[in-house]
Amino acid sequence: MASMEEQVKLLVALQDLDLMMKEVNDADTSSEMKQMGFKLDGMAELHKARANLAKRIRPQLLNRYERLSKSYGRAVVPVTSNLCLGCFVTLPTSYPSLKQKDSFLTCQNCGRILYFP
């Protein structure tokens, strides 16, 4: 199984796919994209890619991602200047050193999964 850092990268890719599919399924956004000349076929490929990506993620992490996505939309957020970019709360100074362990980090305030770009 991939390291936790790789798992979080897979989650970011999964989140990007989910957001793309959501935009295509949104009536207002999809009609606007069609007017701009974008072709919006290929949903089957997106669903297939999502399923393949989800298989590579640890079940515990995937379940947490799914729950957080329902609550927040964006379940995986970056940390910049010791700020969670989901809720903009300053994280404890120990967080950057904790990323070396083989576990994923979550914001103590909002619970989102964190990554350090």
C-alpha positions in Angstrom: 0.0 0.0 0.0 1.2 3.5 -0.8 2.5 5.8 1.9 0.1 8.2 3.6 1.6 11.2 1.7 0.8 9.3 -1.6 -2.7 8.5 -0.3 -3.4 12.1 0.4 -2.2 13.0 -3.1 -4.7 10.4 -4.5 -7.4 12.0 -2.4 -6.6 15.4 -3.9 -7.0 13.9 -7.4 -10.2 12.2 -6.3 -11.5 15.6 -5.0 -10.6 17.3 -8.3 -12.6 14.6 -10.2 -15.6 14.9 -7.9 -15.6 18.7 -8.4 -15.4 18.3 -12.2 -18.3 15.9 -12.1 -20.3 18.2 -9.9 -19.8 21.1 -12.3 -20.9 19.1 -15.3 -24.0 17.9 -13.4 -24.9 21.4 -12.3 -27.5 22.7 -14.9 -26.3 26.4 -14.7 -22.6 25.6 -14.9 -23.0 23.0 -17.7 -25.2 25.3 -19.9 -22.6 28.1 -19.4 -19.8 25.8 -20.4 -21.7 24.6 -23.5 -22.2 28.2 -24.5 -18.5 28.7 -24.3 -18.0 25.8 -26.6 -16.9 23.1 -24.2 -18.1 19.6 -25.0 -19.5 17.9 -21.8 -19.5 14.3 -22.9 -17.3 11.8 -21.2 -19.1 11.4 -17.8 -18.7 7.6 -18.1 -15.0 8.0 -18.3 -14.9 10.3 -15.3 -17.0 7.8 -13.2 -14.6 5.0 -14.3 -11.5 7.0 -13.4 -13.1 7.9 -10.1 -13.8 4.2 -9.3 -10.2 3.2 -10.3 -8.8 6.0 -8.1 -11.0 5.1 -5.1 -9.7 1.5 -5.2 -6.2 2.8 -4.6 -7.1 4.7 -1.4 -7.3 3.1 2.0 -10.9 2.4 3.0 -10.6 4.3 6.3 -9.3 7.4 4.5 -11.8 7.1 1.7 -14.7 6.9 4.2 -13.5 9.9 6.0 -13.2 11.8 2.7 -16.7 10.9 1.7 -18.2 12.1 5.0 -16.3 15.3 4.9 -17.2 16.0 1.3 -20.9 15.8 2.2 -20.4 18.4 4.9 -17.9 20.8 3.3 -17.6 20.2 -0.4 -13.8 20.3 -0.2 -12.6 17.6 2.2 -8.9 17.9 1.5 -7.3 21.3 1.9 -3.7 22.6 1.8 -1.9 24.2 4.7 -0.1 27.5 4.0 1.8 29.6 6.5 0.4 27.2 9.3 -3.2 28.0 8.3 -5.8 25.5 7.4 -7.2 26.8 4.1 -10.5 25.2 4.8 -11.4 27.2 7.9 -8.4 29.6 8.1 -7.5 28.7 11.7 -3.8 28.7 12.7 -2.6 25.2 13.3 -0.3 24.2 16.2 3.4 24.7 15.4 3.9 20.9 15.8 1.8 20.0 12.7 4.6 20.3 10.1 6.8 17.8 12.1 3.8 15.4 12.4 3.5 15.0 8.7 6.5 12.7 8.7 4.4 10.0 10.5 2.5 7.5 8.5 -0.9 9.0 9.3 -3.0 11.7 7.8 -3.4 15.0 9.6 -6.7 16.7 10.2 -7.6 20.2 11.2 -8.4 20.4 14.9 -11.1 23.0 14.1 -13.0 21.8 11.0 -11.8 18.2 10.8 -10.7 18.4 7.1 -7.8 16.3 5.8 -4.7 18.5 5.5 -1.8 18.4 3.1 1.4 20.4 2.8 2.0 21.5 -0.8 
